[in-house]
Amino acid sequence: MEKFVTTWNAIPPDLQSLIIVTMQIVAVMLTVIIAVALLTLAERKVIGYMQLRLGPNRVTFLNLRLLRGWAQPFADVVKLLLKEIIIPSASSRLLFLLAPLIVLVPALAAWAVMPFAPEFVLADVNAGLLYVLALTSLGVYGVILAGWASNSKYAFLGAMRSAAQMVAYEIAMGFALVGVLMAAGSLNLGDIVRAQQGGVASWNWFWLFPLFIVYFVSGLAETNRAPFDVAEGESEIVAGFHVEYSGATFATLFALPEYANMILVSALCSVFFFGGWLSPLQGYVPDDWFVAQPGFFWLFLKICFFLFVFLWVRATFPRYRYDQIMRLGWKVLIPVTLVWIGVESVLAWLHVGPWAN
Amino acid sequence: MLVTILFYSFAAVLIGAALGVILSRNPVHSVLFLVLCFFNAAVLWLLIEAEFLALVLVLVYVGAVMVLFLFVVMMLDINIEKLREGFARNAPLGVLIALIVIVELYYVLWVRRLGIEVTGGTAPLPENYSNTAQIGAVLYTEYVYPFQLAAIVLLIAIIAAIALTMRKRPGQKVQDVAHQVSVRAKDRVRIVKMATEREP
């Protein structure tokens, strides 16, 4: 220990901070990836129970009888990594292999500005909200490229659908976030959380309820989740943009980014509308109680709740028809956000509610 | 020092990608090189602490405009050979335009900046300086009329695009949503009452 401290102090301060930041990034990324693995299991279990099945209940490890099936995602990872990667002979080889990475990188990089706890955020940038929007809009390139580079009709159709859908819902999502930044007066995610101080009723969801619904629905559409998963509609176009992918490329193109994006959208939903790491009981119980303290625990609970809603929606709703998706995006969600931004500015002008001071 | 190294490496990638746009044979690759260009330009803006402009460039151009561009280029059936046919005929015009651009760049970079330190970078901005707020403050006060004019031009462009595609043309298939919703079972199924037929 003594020796470690002296070596550590001998390192120049720039290098010290570089090492610390790198370790923080690795820690966040590993957490996200493990969360993805457990989320795939949770998805199969939750949907299983909703449909009166058991879900995965065989693969186990360490002989944990009560949690039978918990090692299923790790077995799946091993299976996917050991499978052969098939590259279609008529494909554009470089882009075919590049596409999974282009989907994966923004899904992980967006976590850089996420405020996990009052004092822990990787990069406390001023324009954090814009950064998140910019990065989430990049994932669509991977999907389009995967569809185009596969040189397959089904993959191409899936890519076209996905691109049109993502561009349409990004606008609704952006407008919903305009309402959030009007309420917080800042683009910094930490400041957006701090602006919602004071218990469950003063979080943004109450005054911005329509925007919250729009944001969550657009989040479902952006992540290509049911009921908006026409990009991979099995009954029409086999599997959509990832039909030609196999093994490890399938895992990085489809499974990892999709679930990482689900967790990201849930986390952003909690930050923008549900007070991030703030405690819901703040102001309702004495301030020195443990449950009134802000902390990562609350963010974690909120993320879990939204992830459950994601799975619940998937188990409940049938898939939308393609033209209905476009109609919902352009003709319902965007007008709703525009109207509510107007309502919000009138409220702020009249000093009603949270804008009272 | 680090900023200088970053600047030159990103600028080098930017120039390489710009060359890729005009030199690659496949139009889809050209579009992707253009995306790389925008991305590197955004990073250069980040290096001079203009984070709002950088992120909006990525958000608008990379995230929306280029996606639609890629969309169109993938759908088009472009005959490269035919496009290359008029090269010799159009070369003098191309050379002329290139010369004009070079002269203009020379004017901007050399004559107008004569005696001004341009490679030193800008002075670091103070802490808590938000250039998003600064741009907003200038845009909605000093430049409010140009800003509104630009918005009207964009609105006209949107209306024009809709007007061009929404016209009635033969063979067009559209859904009438109100009609779809108001359909009742009796419009689709006809139940016929008839006497039971006897076994022959």
HADDOCK unambig.tbl for C-alpha pairs under 7 A between the chains (distance, minus, plus):
assign (segid A and resid 126 and name CA) (segid B and resid 130 and name CA) 6.88 0.50 0.50
assign (segid A and resid 127 and name CA) (segid B and resid 52 and name CA) 6.76 0.50 0.50
assign (segid A and resid 130 and name CA) (segid B and resid 55 and name CA) 6.26 0.50 0.50
assign (segid A and resid 131 and name CA) (segid B and resid 55 and name CA) 6.16 0.50 0.50
assign (segid A and resid 133 and name CA) (segid B and resid 59 and name CA) 6.82 0.50 0.50
assign (segid A and resid 134 and name CA) (segid B and resid 55 and name CA) 6.36 0.50 0.50
assign (segid A and resid 134 and name CA) (segid B and resid 58 and name CA) 5.85 0.50 0.50
assign (segid A and resid 134 and name CA) (segid B and resid 59 and name CA) 4.36 0.50 0.50
assign (segid A and resid 134 and name CA) (segid B and resid 63 and name CA) 6.69 0.50 0.50
assign (segid A and resid 137 and name CA) (segid B and resid 59 and name CA) 6.80 0.50 0.50
assign (segid A and resid 137 and name CA) (segid B and resid 63 and name CA) 4.88 0.50 0.50
assign (segid A and resid 138 and name CA) (segid B and resid 63 and name CA) 5.66 0.50 0.50
assign (segid A and resid 167 and name CA) (segid B and resid 64 and name CA) 6.44 0.50 0.50
